[in-house]
Amino acid sequence: MEKTHPSHPEFWNSRYLSGKTPWDFGGVPADLQKFLKYRPKGTNPAQRSRVLIPGCGSGYEITAFAAAGFEVTALDMAPAAVALARKLAGPALAKHIITGNFFEYDFPAASFDYIYERTFLCSLLPERRPAYRDRVAQLLKYRGTLLGFFYYQKPVLAEGPPYGFDWGAADELFARYFLLGKDQPASDSLPMFAGRERWQEWHRTSFCG
C-alpha cells in the first residue's frame, strides 16, 4: 500500500508532523461536553464505564472522558498523533494512548461500554465502512453505545478524505447491529464540516450475524 493512501499510517503521520490538520478541533466539542456533564461520574474503578477513542488524533477528549469518570483507551496509527495526544493528556493518561490499527489491535470482544467517534469514520474510504461497523459491534458490550459526530456529505473519492455519508446511508449501514437513540445537528463544527455534521448515539443490540 502506498504511503499516499489514506489507509497507510504515513499518510496521516506526515500531516501531523507538518501541522496540516484542518480536522483538528482544538478542544472538546460542546455536544460531548453536554453528554459528559449528565453522565454519572464513576468513583469505584471497577464500576467505571470503559470508552475507546479510535483515530484519536490530538486526543483533546481523552482528559474530558477521564475527568468524567471513564476509563479511557485511545489509539491512532500515526505515531506523531499519539506523541501529541500523550503530551496533551499528561503522564497519568499517556499509557492509555496506543499506537495501533483499530481493525487489528488485539482488544478482547465486548471490551467497551462506549466508542467515541470523531473524524475517524470519515477518514476511511467508504468501502471500509462495513468493516468499521463490524469491528465496533465486536468491541462494544451489549447495549453499549457508539457516540459522537457523523459527517453527512455525498462522498467524492477524488476529493476526500473526509468522506461523508449520503442521507440514509448511515442508517442502512448501522441497522444490522445498532438502534439510533439520538440524532441532532452538531452544536459547533469546524468550517470543513459546518452544516453537515450530526451528533448521534447508536446503541448496540443483541442481534449478531
Backbone bond lengths (Angstrom), bond angles and torsions (degrees), N, CA, C in turn:
res aa  C-N    CA-C-N  psi(-1)  N-CA   C-N-CA  omega(-1)  CA-C   N-CA-C  phi
1 M - - - 1.464 - - 1.533 109.99 -
2 E 1.323 116.46 131.79 1.456 120.66 -177.55 1.526 111.30 -71.82
3 K 1.343 114.59 149.28 1.458 120.27 -179.23 1.525 112.42 -67.45
4 T 1.339 117.47 -15.62 1.462 121.10 178.35 1.527 112.05 -86.92
5 H 1.318 116.95 1.14 1.464 122.20 -179.73 1.523 108.70 -88.45
6 P 1.345 119.08 136.77 1.475 120.60 -176.70 1.520 114.55 -65.31
7 S 1.326 118.46 -10.12 1.456 120.02 175.59 1.522 112.53 -89.37
8 H 1.326 116.56 -1.86 1.460 120.69 179.66 1.526 109.68 -95.76
9 P 1.334 118.65 134.79 1.470 120.56 -178.77 1.527 113.56 -54.27
10 E 1.329 117.80 -36.67 1.460 120.00 -175.54 1.522 112.25 -68.02
11 F 1.332 117.49 -25.06 1.464 120.84 176.26 1.526 109.81 -56.66
12 W 1.335 116.09 -43.09 1.459 121.57 -178.76 1.517 111.78 -87.24
13 N 1.315 116.63 -36.64 1.462 120.08 -179.16 1.522 111.45 -58.93
14 S 1.333 116.46 -43.16 1.465 120.57 -179.36 1.516 111.76 -63.33
15 R 1.316 116.90 -31.97 1.461 120.30 179.90 1.524 111.63 -73.16
16 Y 1.316 116.68 -37.53 1.465 118.44 175.98 1.525 110.98 -69.34
17 L 1.303 116.99 -38.29 1.458 119.85 179.15 1.522 112.41 -65.26
18 S 1.344 116.51 -33.24 1.464 120.76 -179.01 1.523 113.11 -92.63
19 G 1.346 116.92 -5.17 1.458 120.67 -179.14 1.514 114.47 75.99
20 K 1.332 117.50 15.09 1.466 121.33 179.28 1.522 109.10 -93.29
21 T 1.334 114.55 79.13 1.463 121.08 -175.82 1.531 110.42 -131.61
22 P 1.336 118.13 70.45 1.468 120.27 -176.59 1.518 113.88 -66.38
23 W 1.330 117.55 -12.47 1.460 121.72 177.66 1.525 112.46 -84.98
24 D 1.319 117.37 -6.07 1.462 122.00 -176.69 1.525 109.82 -76.02
25 F 1.331 115.56 114.55 1.468 120.89 -174.78 1.519 112.54 -72.06
26 G 1.313 116.78 -28.30 1.461 120.47 178.11 1.512 114.93 83.51
27 G 1.313 117.16 12.04 1.463 120.64 -179.76 1.518 110.38 176.56
28 V 1.324 116.60 -162.63 1.462 122.40 -178.19 1.524 109.02 -101.59
29 P 1.330 119.11 118.97 1.469 121.55 -177.79 1.530 112.72 -59.88
30 A 1.311 115.40 150.73 1.467 121.16 -175.62 1.525 112.61 -60.46
31 D 1.329 117.75 -38.01 1.467 119.51 -178.03 1.520 111.41 -66.60
32 L 1.312 117.77 -35.92 1.456 119.62 175.87 1.528 110.34 -70.42
33 Q 1.313 117.82 -40.62 1.460 120.36 177.00 1.527 110.54 -56.89
34 K 1.312 116.16 -42.30 1.459 120.86 179.51 1.522 110.95 -65.22
35 F 1.314 116.59 -43.84 1.460 120.67 178.34 1.526 110.77 -59.63
36 L 1.311 116.99 -46.78 1.460 120.99 -177.65 1.524 112.25 -68.08
37 K 1.311 116.68 -32.56 1.466 120.88 -178.78 1.524 111.39 -61.51
38 Y 1.333 116.02 -34.93 1.461 119.54 -174.24 1.533 113.19 -102.42
39 R 1.332 116.55 8.89 1.453 119.51 173.42 1.531 109.13 -90.04
40 P 1.325 118.53 141.13 1.476 119.50 176.99 1.524 109.93 -64.86
41 K 1.313 116.31 135.54 1.454 121.42 -179.67 1.529 110.21 -80.25
42 G 1.331 115.66 129.80 1.459 119.81 178.06 1.518 110.68 -78.44
43 T 1.315 117.09 136.00 1.465 121.28 177.41 1.526 110.88 -113.52
44 N 1.322 116.55 -39.21 1.454 121.83 175.26 1.529 108.54 -85.21
45 P 1.358 118.37 119.68 1.465 119.87 -178.57 1.525 113.86 -53.11
46 A 1.323 117.46 -32.65 1.463 121.24 -179.07 1.524 112.07 -69.85
47 Q 1.340 116.86 -18.29 1.461 120.52 -177.33 1.531 112.65 -105.49
48 R 1.314 117.79 0.12 1.462 120.15 -177.74 1.520 111.53 -71.64
49 S 1.300 116.07 140.33 1.451 120.86 174.00 1.523 109.08 -71.37
50 R 1.316 115.65 142.52 1.460 121.16 -179.60 1.531 109.29 -101.47
51 V 1.328 116.31 132.07 1.454 121.22 179.96 1.517 109.32 -125.61
52 L 1.330 115.33 140.04 1.459 122.70 175.13 1.518 108.97 -111.73
53 I 1.333 116.58 134.03 1.460 122.08 176.22 1.529 107.90 -116.65
54 P 1.340 118.30 96.21 1.464 119.87 178.94 1.527 110.89 -81.30
55 G 1.333 116.09 147.80 1.459 119.57 -177.45 1.509 110.58 56.79
56 C 1.336 116.46 49.76 1.465 120.86 -168.31 1.517 114.10 -69.29
57 G 1.341 118.49 -19.19 1.456 119.55 -179.17 1.515 111.41 57.25
58 S 1.325 116.37 -132.85 1.465 121.15 -179.28 1.523 113.11 -68.76
59 G 1.325 116.52 -20.74 1.462 120.54 169.49 1.517 116.70 71.62
60 Y 1.321 118.45 34.99 1.468 119.85 179.40 1.528 111.75 -59.71
61 E 1.324 116.25 -29.57 1.457 120.16 -175.72 1.525 112.93 -75.59
62 I 1.310 117.27 -15.67 1.462 120.45 -176.49 1.524 111.13 -58.63
63 T 1.324 116.79 -51.12 1.466 120.16 -179.29 1.529 111.18 -67.21
64 A 1.329 117.24 -31.16 1.464 120.25 179.21 1.527 110.77 -66.22
65 F 1.322 116.87 -44.87 1.467 120.05 176.70 1.523 110.74 -63.76
66 A 1.323 117.13 -43.57 1.463 120.42 -179.29 1.520 111.30 -62.27
67 A 1.336 116.66 -41.92 1.463 120.76 179.95 1.528 111.66 -65.09
68 A 1.339 115.99 -26.16 1.459 120.41 179.25 1.524 112.49 -87.25
69 G 1.333 116.63 5.11 1.454 119.97 173.99 1.513 115.79 96.31
70 F 1.332 117.45 10.30 1.455 120.71 179.90 1.531 110.26 -88.33
71 E 1.319 115.73 151.28 1.459 121.80 167.31 1.525 106.73 -90.27
72 V 1.312 116.74 116.07 1.463 121.85 -168.76 1.520 111.21 -105.74
73 T 1.320 116.02 136.34 1.457 123.29 166.48 1.523 106.97 -126.86
74 A 1.318 116.37 131.00 1.460 120.99 179.21 1.515 108.70 -130.63
75 L 1.323 116.41 147.42 1.454 118.75 176.16 1.516 110.98 -147.76
76 D 1.316 114.62 154.76 1.452 122.88 176.57 1.523 107.24 -151.09
77 M 1.330 116.58 147.17 1.460 117.90 -179.15 1.525 112.49 -88.52
78 A 1.337 117.66 -4.42 1.457 121.44 176.86 1.529 109.59 -94.44
79 P 1.318 119.28 113.01 1.465 121.00 -178.69 1.528 113.38 -56.19
80 A 1.328 117.84 -35.35 1.464 120.53 -179.71 1.523 110.90 -66.07
81 A 1.329 116.95 -36.45 1.466 120.43 177.08 1.521 110.72 -67.02
82 V 1.303 117.20 -42.79 1.466 121.36 179.19 1.525 110.70 -62.65
83 A 1.318 116.47 -42.57 1.471 120.00 178.52 1.518 111.06 -61.04
84 L 1.323 116.49 -41.75 1.463 120.63 179.00 1.522 110.93 -66.72
85 A 1.333 116.68 -44.58 1.465 120.62 179.87 1.533 111.07 -61.48
86 R 1.328 116.43 -41.18 1.465 119.76 178.65 1.525 111.24 -64.11
87 K 1.302 116.61 -39.39 1.456 120.69 178.96 1.525 110.97 -64.37
88 L 1.331 116.54 -43.58 1.459 120.84 -178.62 1.528 111.85 -71.08
89 A 1.322 116.95 -35.74 1.468 120.69 -176.62 1.517 112.21 -77.71
90 G 1.330 117.09 -28.94 1.455 120.59 -179.81 1.520 112.87 93.26
91 P 1.322 116.66 166.92 1.471 121.95 -173.19 1.525 114.51 -58.65
92 A 1.316 117.10 -36.97 1.467 119.55 -175.44 1.524 112.43 -64.70
93 L 1.315 117.04 -30.62 1.461 120.91 -177.49 1.524 113.06 -104.45
94 A 1.321 117.44 -10.39 1.466 120.85 -173.92 1.523 112.34 -56.89
95 K 1.318 117.43 -36.68 1.461 120.47 -177.41 1.528 112.86 -68.37
96 H 1.328 116.19 -14.87 1.468 120.60 179.19 1.525 112.41 -91.97
97 I 1.321 117.10 3.77 1.466 122.24 -178.57 1.525 107.78 -111.12
98 I 1.320 116.30 116.57 1.457 122.92 -165.96 1.530 110.70 -113.76
99 T 1.316 115.46 141.33 1.460 120.16 167.90 1.521 107.68 -86.82
100 G 1.323 117.33 116.54 1.457 118.97 -176.99 1.510 112.57 -178.27
101 N 1.317 114.68 170.79 1.457 123.92 -179.59 1.527 108.62 -98.53
102 F 1.304 116.80 123.17 1.464 122.53 -178.52 1.517 112.10 -53.99
103 F 1.311 117.26 -37.43 1.463 121.35 -175.11 1.529 112.46 -79.82
104 E 1.320 117.61 -17.18 1.457 120.49 -172.34 1.531 114.05 -119.59
105 Y 1.309 117.94 -17.41 1.468 119.40 -175.12 1.527 110.25 -63.07
106 D 1.317 116.17 142.54 1.457 121.62 -171.72 1.532 112.18 -83.14
107 F 1.337 115.47 71.20 1.454 121.15 171.03 1.534 108.65 -90.69
108 P 1.317 118.75 137.74 1.465 119.67 172.70 1.528 110.93 -64.91
109 A 1.320 116.38 152.28 1.460 120.60 177.13 1.527 110.12 -61.80
110 A 1.323 115.60 149.72 1.470 122.63 177.53 1.520 112.23 55.87
111 S 1.321 116.58 41.85 1.469 121.57 -177.29 1.523 113.55 -83.56
112 F 1.339 117.39 -21.17 1.465 119.24 -167.09 1.528 112.27 -127.56
113 D 1.341 113.71 147.48 1.469 120.90 173.61 1.518 110.81 -85.49
114 Y 1.337 116.12 -30.00 1.467 121.99 -178.75 1.530 109.96 -138.78
115 I 1.304 115.15 146.74 1.466 122.23 165.76 1.514 106.64 -125.19
116 Y 1.320 115.24 127.76 1.466 121.41 -175.61 1.520 109.89 -100.84
117 E 1.309 115.46 128.10 1.461 122.67 -177.40 1.527 111.07 -109.40
118 R 1.329 114.83 122.45 1.462 119.70 176.99 1.532 108.76 -151.08
119 T 1.314 116.58 98.07 1.470 125.86 177.66 1.527 114.01 62.55
120 F 1.349 118.15 14.47 1.459 119.47 174.97 1.523 110.78 -86.93
121 L 1.314 117.15 -50.42 1.456 120.59 -179.12 1.526 111.55 -59.24
122 C 1.317 117.47 -41.10 1.469 119.43 -178.29 1.527 112.42 -74.47
123 S 1.323 117.44 -7.88 1.468 120.43 174.77 1.524 111.36 -84.65
124 L 1.328 116.80 -13.68 1.455 121.76 -178.05 1.521 110.60 -89.39
125 L 1.330 116.16 143.72 1.459 119.42 172.62 1.527 109.16 -59.89
126 P 1.339 118.32 141.93 1.466 120.39 -177.44 1.519 114.35 -51.94
127 E 1.304 118.17 -29.61 1.461 121.16 179.27 1.524 112.82 -65.49
128 R 1.340 116.87 -17.03 1.462 121.33 -179.37 1.531 112.68 -90.40
129 R 1.310 117.53 -3.98 1.466 119.78 -174.78 1.522 113.98 -63.99
130 P 1.340 120.22 -43.02 1.468 118.01 176.66 1.526 112.53 -59.40
131 A 1.330 117.41 -37.09 1.465 120.14 177.90 1.527 110.54 -66.59
132 Y 1.336 117.16 -37.71 1.468 121.48 176.17 1.519 109.91 -62.29
133 R 1.327 117.03 -49.72 1.474 121.28 179.87 1.521 110.76 -57.22
134 D 1.332 117.29 -46.49 1.457 120.94 -177.65 1.533 111.14 -65.36
135 R 1.322 116.55 -38.40 1.463 120.55 179.65 1.530 110.84 -67.48
136 V 1.319 117.09 -43.21 1.461 120.79 176.97 1.528 110.21 -61.04
137 A 1.330 116.04 -44.65 1.462 119.93 179.60 1.530 111.19 -62.29
138 Q 1.317 116.37 -35.86 1.467 120.59 178.91 1.523 111.88 -67.32
139 L 1.314 117.19 -39.32 1.458 121.30 -172.59 1.522 113.49 -85.78
140 L 1.329 117.70 -22.57 1.460 120.49 179.57 1.521 111.74 -82.75
141 K 1.310 115.41 144.19 1.450 120.75 170.99 1.523 109.65 -70.22
142 Y 1.311 116.15 161.24 1.465 120.41 172.29 1.532 108.81 -56.90
143 R 1.298 115.85 130.80 1.464 125.25 -176.03 1.527 112.69 71.23
144 G 1.314 116.49 9.14 1.456 119.12 170.91 1.520 110.61 -68.27
145 T 1.324 116.32 171.46 1.462 120.52 -171.20 1.518 112.29 -131.10
146 L 1.325 114.56 129.96 1.463 122.42 166.51 1.518 105.79 -92.93
147 L 1.326 116.77 117.25 1.461 119.35 -175.69 1.521 110.30 -134.37
148 G 1.311 114.20 155.86 1.459 118.66 176.62 1.510 112.20 140.17
149 F 1.328 115.47 -145.26 1.459 121.77 -168.52 1.522 110.84 -113.61
150 F 1.327 114.82 132.14 1.454 121.62 -177.09 1.529 108.68 -126.11
151 Y 1.311 114.74 134.01 1.470 123.01 -170.41 1.516 109.66 -100.23
152 Y 1.343 115.41 122.93 1.458 121.83 -177.76 1.527 110.24 -111.45
153 Q 1.304 114.12 104.48 1.459 122.99 178.92 1.522 106.25 -162.98
154 K 1.327 117.25 130.85 1.459 119.67 -178.89 1.524 109.28 -54.53
155 P 1.337 117.50 122.44 1.464 119.43 -175.05 1.522 112.67 -71.46
156 V 1.310 114.97 134.10 1.462 121.81 174.08 1.526 105.80 -120.04
157 L 1.306 116.77 109.28 1.462 120.87 -171.49 1.518 112.71 -58.96
158 A 1.324 116.27 -35.63 1.464 119.71 -177.26 1.525 112.36 -70.99
159 E 1.336 117.05 -16.83 1.464 120.57 -175.31 1.528 113.01 -107.27
160 G 1.315 118.19 -9.43 1.456 120.19 -177.10 1.505 112.60 -95.75
161 P 1.354 116.15 179.46 1.459 126.15 -5.32 1.534 112.49 -72.77
162 P 1.358 117.29 160.92 1.462 127.51 7.62 1.528 112.50 -79.48
163 Y 1.335 114.17 155.60 1.455 122.34 177.23 1.528 107.95 -114.99
164 G 1.320 116.97 116.87 1.454 120.41 -177.86 1.514 112.86 -88.54
165 F 1.318 114.63 177.37 1.459 122.98 174.70 1.522 109.93 -96.38
166 D 1.325 117.05 139.89 1.465 120.36 160.44 1.522 107.34 -66.84
167 W 1.353 116.15 151.48 1.455 118.80 175.77 1.524 109.61 -59.63
168 G 1.309 116.70 131.83 1.456 122.69 -179.46 1.511 113.73 92.15
169 A 1.340 117.37 -19.21 1.461 120.06 -176.34 1.527 111.75 -68.92
170 A 1.334 116.88 -38.14 1.467 119.40 179.37 1.526 110.51 -66.27
171 D 1.334 117.21 -40.99 1.470 120.53 178.35 1.524 110.49 -60.12
172 E 1.315 115.83 -43.56 1.466 120.25 179.56 1.526 110.89 -65.00
173 L 1.316 116.82 -39.33 1.459 121.22 -178.30 1.525 111.95 -67.52
174 F 1.327 116.68 -50.30 1.462 120.47 -170.06 1.523 113.92 -85.48
175 A 1.332 118.16 -16.64 1.464 120.77 -175.35 1.526 112.87 -57.64
176 R 1.304 117.89 -22.82 1.467 120.90 -179.04 1.529 112.04 -61.05
177 Y 1.324 117.30 -35.83 1.461 121.15 -174.86 1.525 114.50 -128.71
178 F 1.331 118.78 -5.85 1.462 120.90 -168.53 1.520 112.17 -135.08
179 L 1.339 113.85 154.54 1.461 122.04 169.02 1.524 107.97 -116.92
180 L 1.309 117.21 134.99 1.456 121.54 -179.56 1.524 109.38 -80.56
181 G 1.329 115.97 116.85 1.462 120.33 -177.63 1.508 113.58 -97.46
182 K 1.336 117.14 -27.47 1.456 120.41 -178.50 1.521 109.47 -148.92
183 D 1.324 115.21 140.35 1.463 120.42 -178.92 1.521 108.10 -153.06
184 Q 1.327 116.63 116.52 1.458 120.30 179.70 1.521 109.74 -152.23
185 P 1.332 117.62 156.21 1.468 119.59 177.50 1.523 110.81 -60.29
186 A 1.310 117.01 143.59 1.459 121.07 176.94 1.522 109.90 -63.91
187 S 1.326 115.66 140.54 1.466 120.44 -178.18 1.518 112.49 -72.83
188 D 1.316 116.56 -35.35 1.462 120.39 -178.96 1.524 108.17 -144.88
189 S 1.298 116.50 126.40 1.462 121.47 -177.75 1.517 109.70 -131.86
190 L 1.307 115.46 151.80 1.453 120.06 170.48 1.524 109.63 -67.22
191 P 1.330 117.90 156.64 1.474 120.21 -178.35 1.522 113.71 -52.51
192 M 1.325 118.32 -36.71 1.458 120.52 -176.85 1.533 112.44 -69.38
193 F 1.345 117.59 -17.48 1.457 121.18 179.44 1.533 112.87 -114.46
194 A 1.308 117.78 -4.04 1.472 122.04 -171.18 1.526 112.02 -55.65
195 G 1.337 115.01 131.24 1.455 121.67 177.41 1.514 114.59 79.66
196 R 1.330 116.94 -4.03 1.463 120.09 -176.32 1.534 112.36 -128.69
197 E 1.304 115.99 12.41 1.455 120.62 -176.68 1.526 109.71 -115.48
198 R 1.336 116.05 137.64 1.456 120.48 -178.02 1.525 110.03 -130.53
199 W 1.341 114.49 143.56 1.460 120.96 171.96 1.522 107.21 -87.66
200 Q 1.322 116.00 125.23 1.459 120.34 -178.56 1.524 110.52 -135.65
201 E 1.332 114.57 152.22 1.456 122.04 176.62 1.534 107.79 -129.92
202 W 1.326 116.05 112.09 1.451 123.81 -178.07 1.530 108.95 -106.60
203 H 1.335 116.86 124.07 1.456 121.67 -174.93 1.532 110.72 -101.64
204 R 1.310 114.42 131.20 1.465 121.81 -177.24 1.527 110.04 -70.01
205 T 1.331 116.70 128.85 1.457 121.44 177.73 1.519 109.17 -96.70
206 S 1.322 116.18 178.00 1.467 120.58 -178.92 1.517 111.89 -85.46
207 F 1.331 117.55 -10.55 1.449 119.47 -177.33 1.524 110.27 -67.35
208 C 1.303 116.53 135.01 1.466 121.03 178.09 1.516 108.81 -146.19
209 G 1.300 116.33 132.24 1.457 119.41 178.90 1.496 111.93 145.23
